[in-house]
């Protein structure tokens, strides 16, 4: 049963008390916990909290660094919690697992090991030669515990790069169908090399470089018009897919998350949410084909041209302003740039926003961008950045600047 003073487990999972649970889980697995630190926390206030911890563990064969995950909920166990180990903290039950045995991502237990991925490459002839485990290099690109993971897989001699998307069962078929829909329509997106029974999508690398890197180049990586053309190249059938709510629809949720981590920001976050609601709530949902999470990490460029887009899991009907606002929001919140990098990114923003303003309503664009920025303000805390409070404040400042632009 959840505790009344901590229904979603957020206090437990972010306090020193969680160390007792980690120690018990490691002991259950046959090891001894030597030390630990929080790595990532995903909070859904009032409902659930999931966190990961980097731990030093002594095993019978020696000491190794491990990643442990813990989930706590207000509503009791889910069916997939049974795939983890269940431990009790007083009246509360929590699910604990040792990476890569994520209870909602069964394919991760295969995707994390070169030996098993070499077997997969050979069995499905993903390259034109047999490969061994020492020719497979794996690197984690992103991991949202119990949600999704992406790994970069490099096969050497000669070099070929793939991206392995690890999906939850309920989203796997939909994501695969979306990839095939865009590819069949000629939209530049990653080729599906393989789809597996344990919900792995193996994608071939796009040509070019991520905009997230190219945006720091001396020459502009692409134009605003090219970004709009890429989005407008999606077929009309995308608008007949299931609708994904825009970031602005969850503004109150994200305000709650940020305010829970930083109560000092609650007042101005609440004011911004009110302004966003007033400006957007009467605007129709829209039926344009949209990407749903369009930012510099999703776009590839080559020779000052757009060469493709990634992470098309979220495509569906919506408003073009949502996609363009998402790009503005992400560019406005890039962290830890040097002065030269910051100058180049700010130049892109100043150059691209007037073009976006011609395609969509400028007020809507800024309000939607502010909503996306508030969602991004949860990132420093979730990722447990060393200066997460300062970084969160800077991000909230960027959202407020956009809201105040509309008067």
C-alpha positions in Angstrom: 0.0 0.0 0.0 1.3 3.5 -0.7 2.1 5.8 2.2 -0.3 8.8 2.7 2.7 11.2 3.1 4.5 9.9 0.0 1.8 8.4 -2.4 4.0 8.3 -5.5 7.2 7.2 -3.8 9.1 10.4 -4.9 10.5 11.1 -1.4 11.6 7.5 -0.9 13.3 7.2 -4.2 15.2 10.5 -3.9 16.2 10.0 -0.2 19.1 8.1 1.4 16.5 5.5 2.6 16.4 4.0 -0.9 19.9 2.7 -0.2 18.5 0.0 2.0 16.3 -1.2 -0.9 19.3 -1.2 -3.3 21.4 -3.1 -0.8 18.6 -5.7 -0.4 18.2 -6.1 -4.2 21.9 -6.5 -4.8 22.2 -9.0 -1.9 19.2 -11.0 -3.4 21.2 -11.1 -6.7 24.3 -12.5 -5.0 26.3 -9.3 -4.5 27.3 -6.7 -2.0 26.4 -3.0 -2.5 29.5 -0.9 -1.9 28.3 2.6 -2.9 25.5 4.2 -5.0 24.4 7.5 -6.4 21.2 8.7 -8.2 21.4 8.7 -12.0 18.0 9.6 -13.3 14.5 10.2 -11.8 11.2 10.1 -13.7 8.3 11.5 -11.6 4.6 11.4 -12.3 3.4 13.4 -9.3 0.7 11.6 -7.4 0.9 8.5 -9.5 4.4 7.0 -9.8 8.2 7.5 -9.6 10.9 5.6 -11.4 14.6 6.2 -10.7 17.9 4.7 -11.7 21.1 4.5 -9.6 24.7 3.9 -10.5 26.1 1.4 -8.0 29.4 -0.2 -7.2 28.8 -3.9 -6.5 31.1 -6.6 -5.3 30.2 -9.9 -7.0 31.9 -13.3 -6.4 33.9 -12.6 -9.6 35.0 -9.0 -8.6 33.7 -5.4 -8.3 31.7 -3.9 -11.2 29.6 -0.8 -11.8 25.9 -1.5 -12.3 22.7 0.4 -13.0 19.8 -0.4 -10.8 16.2 0.7 -11.4 13.4 1.2 -8.9 9.7 2.0 -9.4 7.1 3.0 -6.8 3.4 3.6 -7.5 0.4 5.0 -5.8 -2.0 2.4 -7.3 -0.2 -0.9 -6.6 1.7 -3.2 -8.9 1.3 -3.4 -12.7 1.4 -6.7 -14.6 5.0 -6.0 -15.8 6.2 -5.3 -12.3 6.2 -9.1 -11.8 9.2 -9.2 -14.2 11.2 -7.3 -11.5 12.0 -8.2 -7.9 9.5 -6.8 -5.4 10.7 -5.5 -2.2 8.9 -3.8 0.7 9.6 -0.6 2.5 7.2 -0.7 5.4 3.8 -0.8 3.9 5.0 0.1 0.4 6.0 -2.4 -2.3 8.6 -1.3 -5.0 9.9 -3.0 -8.1 13.6 -3.3 -8.4 15.7 -4.5 -11.4 19.3 -4.7 -12.5 20.0 -3.2 -15.9 19.5 -4.4 -18.6 16.6 -6.5 -17.3 14.1 -3.6 -17.6 10.6 -5.1 -16.8 8.9 -3.2 -19.7 11.7 -3.5 -22.3 12.4 -7.2 -22.7 14.5 -6.7 -25.8 17.0 -4.6 -23.8 18.5 -7.7 -22.3 19.6 -8.7 -25.8 20.4 -5.3 -27.2 22.9 -4.5 -24.4 25.3 -7.3 -25.2 27.7 -7.5 -28.3 27.6 -11.3 -28.3 23.9 -11.4 -28.7 23.7 -8.6 -31.2 26.4 -10.3 -33.3 24.2 -13.4 -33.4 21.3 -11.2 -34.5 23.3 -9.5 -37.2 24.5 -12.8 -38.6 21.1 -14.6 -38.4 19.4 -11.9 -40.4 22.4 -11.0 -42.6 22.3 -7.3 -41.8 25.7 -7.0 -43.3 27.3 -8.9 -46.2 29.7 -10.8 -44.0 29.8 -12.8 -40.8 30.8 -10.7 -37.7 32.0 -11.6 -34.3 31.2 -9.9 -30.9 34.5 -8.0 -31.0 33.4 -6.4 -34.2 30.2 -5.0 -32.5 30.4 -1.7 -30.5 27.3 -0.7 -28.6 26.7 2.8 -27.0 23.6 3.9 -25.2 22.1 7.0 -26.9 19.1 7.4 -24.6 17.3 5.4 -21.9 14.0 6.2 -20.3 13.5 3.4 -17.8 10.4 1.3 -18.5 9.6 3.5 -21.5 12.2 3.1 -24.3 15.9 2.9 -25.1 18.1 3.6 -28.2 21.5 2.2 -28.7 24.0 2.9 -31.4 25.5 -0.3 -32.9 28.7 0.0 -35.0 29.8 -3.0 -37.0 33.5 -2.7 -37.9 35.7 -3.9 -40.8 34.3 -2.1 -42.7 32.3 0.3 -40.5 28.4 0.2 -40.7 26.2 2.0 -38.2 22.8 1.0 -37.0 20.4 2.3 -34.3 18.6 -0.2 -32.1 15.3 1.1 -30.8 14.0 -0.9 -27.8 10.3 -0.6 -27.5 7.5 -1.5 -25.1 5.2 -4.2 -26.4 2.2 -2.0 -26.7 3.9 0.6 -28.9 6.2 -1.6 -31.0 3.8 -2.4 -33.9 2.6 1.2 -34.1 6.1 2.5 -34.3 7.0 0.0 -37.0 4.0 1.0 -39.0 4.9 4.6 -38.8 8.4 4.0 -40.1 7.0 2.1 -43.1 4.4 4.7 -43.8 7.0 7.5 -44.2 9.4 5.3 -46.1 6.7 4.2 -48.6 5.9 7.9 -49.1 9.5 8.8 -49.9 10.0 10.9 -46.8 13.7 10.7 -45.8 13.7 8.6 -42.6 15.7 5.6 -41.4 15.3 2.3 -43.2 14.1 -0.5 -41.1 16.7 -3.3 -41.3 15.0 -5.6 -38.8 12.0 -5.9 -36.5 12.2 -8.7 -33.8 9.8 -10.6 -31.6 11.2 -9.0 -28.5 10.4 -5.5 -29.8 13.6 -4.3 -31.2 13.7 -2.1 -34.3 17.1 -2.1 -36.0 17.4 1.0 -38.2 20.1 1.9 -40.7 21.9 5.2 -40.2 20.8 8.2 -42.2 23.3 10.0 -44.4 24.7 13.3 -43.1 25.1 14.6 -39.5 22.6 15.5 -36.8 21.5 19.1 -36.8 22.4 19.1 -33.1 26.1 19.0 -34.1 25.9 20.9 -37.4 24.2 23.9 -35.8 27.6 24.9 -34.3 29.3 25.0 -37.8 30.4 28.3 -39.2 28.0 27.9 -42.1 24.3 27.6 -41.6 23.4 23.8 -41.6 20.1 24.3 -43.5 17.3 26.9 -43.9 14.1 27.4 -42.1 12.3 26.8 -45.4 13.9 23.4 -45.8 12.7 22.4 -42.3 9.2 23.4 -43.2 9.4 21.5 -46.5 10.5 18.4 -44.7 7.5 18.5 -42.4 5.2 19.3 -45.3 6.5 16.3 -47.2 4.7 13.9 -44.9 1.8 12.2 -46.6 -1.8 13.2 -45.8 -2.3 9.7 -44.4 -0.3 10.7 -41.3 -3.2 12.9 -40.3 -5.4 9.7 -40.1 -3.2 8.1 -37.4 -4.1 8.2 -33.7 -3.7 11.7 -32.3 -1.0 12.4 -29.8 -1.7 15.4 -27.6 0.6 18.4 -28.1 3.1 19.3 -25.4 0.9 22.3 -24.4 -1.9 19.9 -23.5 0.2 18.6 -20.6 1.3 22.0 -19.4 -0.2 21.6 -15.9 1.4 18.2 -15.5 4.9 19.6 -16.3 4.3 22.7 -14.1 3.6 20.2 -11.3 6.7 18.3 -11.9 9.0 21.3 -12.0 7.3 22.9 -9.0 7.6 19.7 -7.0 11.4 19.8 -7.6 11.7 23.6 -7.2 8.8 25.1 -5.2 10.4 28.6 -5.6 9.4 28.5 -9.3 5.7 27.6 -8.7 4.2 31.0 -8.8 5.6 32.1 -12.2 5.1 28.6 -13.7 1.5 28.8 -12.7 1.2 32.3 -14.3 2.7 31.0 -17.5 0.4 28.0 -17.6 -2.5 30.4 -17.2 -1.3 32.5 -20.2 -0.8 29.4 -22.3 -4.3 28.1 -21.5 -5.8 31.5 -22.3 -4.0 31.7 -25.6 -4.3 28.1 -26.9 -7.4 26.5 -25.4 -9.8 27.8 -28.1 -7.5 26.9 -31.0 -8.7 23.7 -32.9 -6.5 20.6 -32.6 -5.5 20.7 -36.2 -5.3 18.0 -38.9 -1.9 18.6 -40.5 0.6 15.7 -40.6 3.0 16.5 -37.8 6.2 15.0 -36.4 5.2 15.5 -32.8 8.7 15.9 -31.3 10.6 17.9 -33.9 14.0 19.3 -32.7 17.6 19.5 -33.6 18.4 16.0 -32.5 15.8 14.6 -34.9 17.0 16.2 -38.1 20.0 15.2 -40.2 21.7 17.6 -42.6 24.3 17.2 -45.4 25.9 19.8 -47.6 23.6 22.6 -46.1 20.5 20.5 -47.0 18.2 18.5 -44.9 18.9 14.8 -45.4 16.3 13.2 -43.2 14.5 13.0 -39.9 14.5 10.5 -37.0 12.4 9.3 -34.2 9.1 9.4 -36.1 7.3 7.4 -33.4 5.1 10.4 -32.6 3.8 11.3 -36.1 0.1 12.0 -36.4 -2.4 14.8 -36.8 -1.9 18.2 -35.3 -0.8 21.7 -36.0 2.4 22.8 -37.8 2.9 25.4 -35.1 3.5 22.5 -32.6 6.5 21.2 -34.7 8.0 24.6 -35.3 7.5 25.6 -31.7 9.3 22.4 -30.6 12.3 23.3 -32.6 12.4 26.8 -31.2 12.0 25.5 -27.7 14.9 23.1 -28.0 17.2 25.6 -29.6 16.4 28.1 -26.9 17.4 25.8 -24.1 20.7 24.2 -25.3 22.9 24.0 -22.2 26.6 24.4 -21.6 27.6 26.1 -24.8 30.7 28.2 -25.2 30.2 31.8 -26.4 30.9 31.0 -30.0 28.4 28.1 -30.0 25.8 30.3 -28.3 26.3 33.0 -30.9 25.7 30.6 -33.8 22.6 29.0 -32.2 21.1 32.4 -31.4 21.8 33.5 -35.0 19.8 30.4 -36.2 16.9 31.4 -33.9 16.9 35.0 -35.1 17.0 33.8 -38.7 14.4 31.0 -38.5 11.7 32.4 -36.3 10.6 35.1 -38.8 10.2 32.4 -41.4 8.2 30.2 -39.0 6.1 33.3 -38.3 5.1 33.4 -41.9 3.9 29.8 -41.9 2.0 29.8 -38.6 0.4 32.3 -36.2 3.3 34.1 -34.3 1.4 34.2 -31.0 0.5 30.5 -31.2 4.1 29.7 -32.1 5.5 31.5 -29.0 2.9 30.0 -26.5 3.4 26.5 -27.8 7.2 27.0 -27.6 6.9 28.2 -24.1 4.9 25.1 -23.2 7.6 22.8 -24.7 10.3 24.7 -22.8 8.4 24.1 -19.5 8.4 20.4 -20.3 12.1 20.5 -20.9 12.6 22.2 -17.5 12.0 18.8 -16.0 15.2 17.5 -17.6 18.0 18.7 -15.3 16.3 17.3 -12.3 15.3 14.0 -14.0 18.9 13.6 -15.2 20.3 14.7 -11.8 22.6 17.2 -13.4 25.2 18.6 -11.0 23.8 22.1 -11.2 20.2 21.1 -12.0 18.6 24.0 -10.0 20.5 26.7 -11.8 19.8 25.0 -15.2 16.1 24.7 -14.4 15.9 28.4 -13.6 17.6 29.3 -16.9 15.1 27.1 -18.8 12.1 28.6 -17.0 13.5 32.1 -17.8 13.5 31.2 -21.5 9.8 30.1 -21.3 8.9 33.4 -19.6 10.7 35.4 -22.2 8.5 33.9 -24.9 5.3 34.4 -23.0 6.1 38.0 -22.3 6.8 38.6 -26.1 3.1 38.3 -26.8 2.3 41.2 -24.4 
